[in-house]
Amino acid sequence: MDRTPSHPPSSSDGLPQDHRQVLLVRRPSGIPSAADFEVVRRPMPRPGPGEVLVRNAWLSVEPAMRGWVSAVANYSQPVPLGAVMRSFAAGHVVASDDGAWPVGTPVTGLLGWQEYAVVRPEVLRRVEDADLPLSTALGVLGINGVTAHYGLLEVGCPRPGETVVVSTAAGGVGSAVGQIARMQGCRTVGITGGEVKRQLCLKRYGYDAALDYRAASFESDLARELAGGVNVYFDNTAGRISDLVWPHLAVGARIVVCGTAGVASWDPWPQGPRLERHLLVKRARVQGFVIFDHDDHGPVARRDLAAWIRDGRLVYDEDVLEGIEQAPGAIEGLYRGENLGKRLIRVAG
Ligand SMILES: NC(=O)c1ccc[n+]([C@@H]2O[C@H](COP(=O)([O-])OP(=O)(O)OC[C@H]3O[C@@H](n4cnc5c(N)ncnc54)[C@H](OP(=O)(O)O)[C@@H]3O)[C@@H](O)[C@H]2O)c1
């Protein structure tokens, strides 16, 4: 691992001579670990015609990165070995060959796990909510919040008085889903790992009930809280948690398949209970979605989410790791559930 200071002496244009990147150096067989990545130092890139140079202030860490580096079939091509790890990032334009994107513009996009990125502006989004912290462009006003908004409102279609169950209820996506569902007049039941997160769900994110899936009593806790039936199940885990939720579906239930964080292996492909009978008897609908298919929903979602943050109806938490050198081990930590809120890396310097 590189332990040299983050910014060596500047060149004549005021930029450092080099910067750090995190490369994928080994194809993981399951959850990516620190040994699958390497931090390297590379010469500072300069923008060519029509390009801009962005200095990343924040890097994002997603459970989905497991899929982005996997050789198992996914919705995107795997990150090539030796390439900079794909990730969302947020920062500022520091050099520009495009007058529409002047130096100082706050931006976000798939800029990768690196301190600086040269890109064409088409891949950037200008960060407009200048009164809110830049980091929110990656979490509650980024992929997490937009996913929660789209998945719950467009796929789950909750109605007032219905019961909405959310797995990974205390996480970046889940905490927003629970709060938006409450704003829709629903009863919310969160499922999370451990007592600290269970209390966060109840006291900070306003769930009507919160259950610890690691508790010995989880199955009976579910049966008690879901006795009236589940109208919307926002599923972020699949696996054992979902196996135990499905028998409690109400007639006409909608299951939003958002993530599979609870499935340990995709190779061999996991086997599970047969769900068809629950679907048939409950006339239920299961729908998966990938938020990258719904770019047009971003502005709608961000308008709502930002307004809710400003009027205090939507709270969010960020789990900040200090320094790009923390990146290699950051994904496996998510799969240990060690994050309290959206996991981010603050780039030093
Ligand atoms: N469909 C889409 O387009 C889309 C877009 C964004 C995110 N997602 C999905 O949304 C989900 C949440 O993402 P996020 O970024 O907000 O992450 P997050 O919830 O902030 O962090 C991941 C959480 O997953 C839980 N987890 C990890 N391993 C688990 C296991 N074996 N069983 C049960 N829970 C486990 C942990 O929470 P606990 O401590 O509570 O276990 C962990 O904190 C993920 O599944 C992600 O892939 C989908």
The ligand as a Gaussian input file, in Angstrom:
#p B3LYP/6-31G(d) Opt

LIG

0 1
 N      -31.363000      -1.825000      -7.966000
 C      -30.593000      -0.748000      -7.981000
 O      -30.508000      -0.013000      -8.974000
 C      -29.801000      -0.404000      -6.745000
 C      -29.155000       0.855000      -6.623000
 C      -28.474000       1.144000      -5.431000
 C      -28.419000       0.192000      -4.407000
 N      -29.035000      -1.012000      -4.591000
 C      -29.014000      -2.041000      -3.531000
 O      -29.577000      -1.471000      -2.356000
 C      -29.058000      -2.174000      -1.215000
 C      -28.584000      -1.157000      -0.190000
 O      -27.509000      -0.403000      -0.751000
 P      -26.824000       0.784000       0.069000
 O      -25.852000       1.422000      -0.841000
 O      -27.863000       1.595000       0.709000
 O      -25.988000      -0.005000       1.165000
 P      -26.194000       0.020000       2.750000
 O      -27.544000      -0.532000       3.055000
 O      -25.871000       1.370000       3.271000
 O      -25.056000      -0.973000       3.210000
 C      -25.151000      -2.336000       2.931000
 C      -25.847000      -3.042000       4.093000
 O      -26.213000      -4.349000       3.663000
 C      -26.421000      -5.117000       4.824000
 N      -25.882000      -6.455000       4.625000
 C      -24.629000      -6.767000       4.261000
 N      -24.490000      -8.111000       4.227000
 C      -25.691000      -8.633000       4.580000
 C      -26.187000      -9.959000       4.736000
 N      -25.420000     -11.034000       4.510000
 N      -27.480000     -10.117000       5.102000
 C      -28.265000      -9.046000       5.319000
 N      -27.858000      -7.767000       5.202000
 C      -26.581000      -7.583000       4.838000
 C      -25.709000      -4.407000       5.983000
 O      -26.730000      -3.873000       6.821000
 P      -27.153000      -4.630000       8.187000
 O      -26.116000      -4.263000       9.180000
 O      -28.508000      -4.099000       8.457000
 O      -27.103000      -6.085000       7.894000
 C      -24.978000      -3.278000       5.296000
 O      -24.841000      -2.152000       6.120000
 C      -27.953000      -3.087000      -1.740000
 O      -28.454000      -4.396000      -1.888000
 C      -27.633000      -2.483000      -3.093000
 O      -27.054000      -3.421000      -3.981000
 C      -29.718000      -1.316000      -5.723000

